[in-house]
Amino acid sequence: MQDLLPDLCDRFADKVAVVTPIFASFGARRVFGGQIVTIKAFEDNSLVREQVSEPGAGKVLVVDAGGSLRRAMLGDMLAAKAAANGWEGIVIWGCVRDVEALGETDIGVKALAAHPMKTEKRGLGDLNVAVTFGGVTFEPGHYLYADNNGMLVAAEPLSLQNE
């Protein structure tokens, strides 16, 4: 299904919040969704590295990197680890790098931009706290859906089956 979000918006308009369309797609998977796991960390991807090492089937990692355009919070090695561990996607309010490799990795990736500089590893950040960007608050345990039309969040899982 290529255009998931328009159908979800049509059917569940009162249950979804649409994220401001400021994100670009970088991963090979263009349609993805799942339960939200959040990280809040500025220019330090230590927690991202930890989380993508965990099982992620049915989950989307949402990273509030403060909108930083100075460091990449995700690169090819962490994306490959996330894909191998079953993560559905990663959304970063910040940057990624290794764009060509990300485009060949079977995971959904949305971010503001690409930047070649890696982060410093200081072990800083917060896991599973509510984060707000793109006009939406991302609550741990809620659900995110994404495709080439954008992204939306909902408090409960949404399905188009039984139409």
C-alpha positions in Angstrom: 0.0 0.0 0.0 1.8 3.1 -1.2 -0.5 5.9 0.1 -1.4 4.9 3.6 -1.7 8.3 5.3 -4.5 9.8 3.1 -6.6 6.7 3.8 -5.9 6.8 7.6 -6.7 10.6 7.6 -10.0 10.0 5.7 -11.1 7.2 8.1 -9.7 8.5 11.4 -9.6 12.3 11.0 -10.7 12.8 14.6 -8.1 10.4 16.0 -4.9 11.5 14.3 -2.5 14.5 14.5 -0.5 15.2 11.3 3.2 16.1 11.7 4.2 19.4 10.0 5.6 18.4 6.6 9.3 19.3 7.2 10.8 15.8 7.0 12.6 14.0 4.2 12.7 10.2 3.7 16.1 8.5 3.8 15.4 4.8 4.4 14.5 2.1 1.8 11.2 1.5 3.5 8.8 4.3 2.4 5.7 3.1 4.3 6.1 2.2 8.0 4.4 2.5 11.4 4.4 1.2 14.9 4.4 1.9 18.6 6.5 4.9 19.6 9.7 4.7 21.6 11.2 8.2 22.3 14.6 9.6 22.9 15.4 13.2 23.8 19.1 13.9 23.2 21.0 16.9 21.7 24.0 16.0 19.5 24.7 12.8 21.3 23.4 9.5 19.9 24.5 7.2 22.7 20.8 6.3 23.5 20.1 5.8 19.8 22.9 3.2 19.7 21.5 1.5 22.8 17.9 1.4 21.6 18.6 0.1 18.1 20.5 -2.8 19.7 17.2 -3.9 21.3 14.4 -5.8 19.6 12.2 -3.3 17.8 9.5 -5.3 15.9 6.4 -3.2 15.7 8.1 -0.1 17.0 9.2 3.3 15.7 12.1 5.2 17.4 11.3 8.9 17.6 14.4 11.0 18.4 14.1 14.6 19.5 17.6 16.0 18.6 16.5 19.5 19.2 16.3 20.2 15.5 20.1 20.3 15.3 21.6 20.7 11.9 25.2 20.4 13.1 25.5 16.6 13.8 24.0 13.4 12.5 22.1 11.3 15.0 21.9 8.2 12.7 24.3 6.7 10.2 24.5 3.5 8.2 25.8 1.2 11.0 23.1 2.1 13.5 20.4 1.9 10.8 21.6 -1.5 9.7 21.6 -2.6 13.4 18.0 -1.3 13.8 16.8 -3.1 10.6 18.5 -6.3 11.8 16.6 -6.0 15.1 13.3 -5.5 13.5 12.6 -1.8 14.0 10.0 -0.5 11.6 11.4 3.0 11.4 13.3 5.9 12.9 12.2 9.6 13.0 14.8 12.2 13.9 14.2 15.9 14.5 17.7 16.4 13.4 20.1 14.9 10.9 21.3 11.6 9.4 24.4 10.7 7.4 25.5 7.9 5.0 22.5 8.8 2.9 23.3 6.3 0.0 23.6 3.4 2.5 20.4 4.4 4.4 18.6 4.4 1.1 19.4 0.7 0.7 18.6 -0.3 4.3 15.2 -1.9 4.9 13.9 0.5 7.5 11.9 3.7 7.4 13.9 6.8 8.2 12.6 10.4 8.3 14.8 13.3 9.3 15.2 17.0 8.6 18.4 16.8 6.6 21.7 15.1 6.0 25.0 16.1 7.7 28.3 14.3 7.5 29.5 15.0 11.1 28.9 12.3 13.7 27.9 13.1 17.3 30.0 12.9 20.3 29.2 10.0 22.7 28.7 11.5 26.2 25.9 9.1 27.3 23.4 12.0 27.7 19.7 11.9 26.9 16.3 10.8 28.1 14.4 7.6 27.2 10.7 7.4 26.8 9.7 10.9 27.7 7.0 12.9 25.7 8.7 15.0 23.0 7.2 17.7 20.9 8.2 18.9 17.4 6.6 19.3 14.1 3.4 20.5 15.8 2.8 17.2 17.5 3.6 15.6 20.8 5.0 12.1 20.5 4.0 10.0 23.6 5.8 6.7 24.3 3.4 3.9 23.6 1.3 5.9 21.1 1.5 5.1 17.4 3.3 6.7 14.4 2.5 6.1 10.7 4.5 7.4 7.8 4.7 7.3 4.0 5.7 9.6 1.3 2.7 11.9 2.2 4.1 12.6 5.6 3.6 11.4 9.2 0.9 11.2 11.7 0.4 10.0 15.3 -2.5 8.4 17.1 -3.1 7.3 20.7 -4.2 3.8 19.5 -3.3 1.5 16.6 -5.1 2.2 13.4 -6.1 -0.3 10.8 -7.8 0.0 7.3 -8.9 -3.6 7.4 -12.7 -4.5 7.4 -13.6 -1.5 5.2 
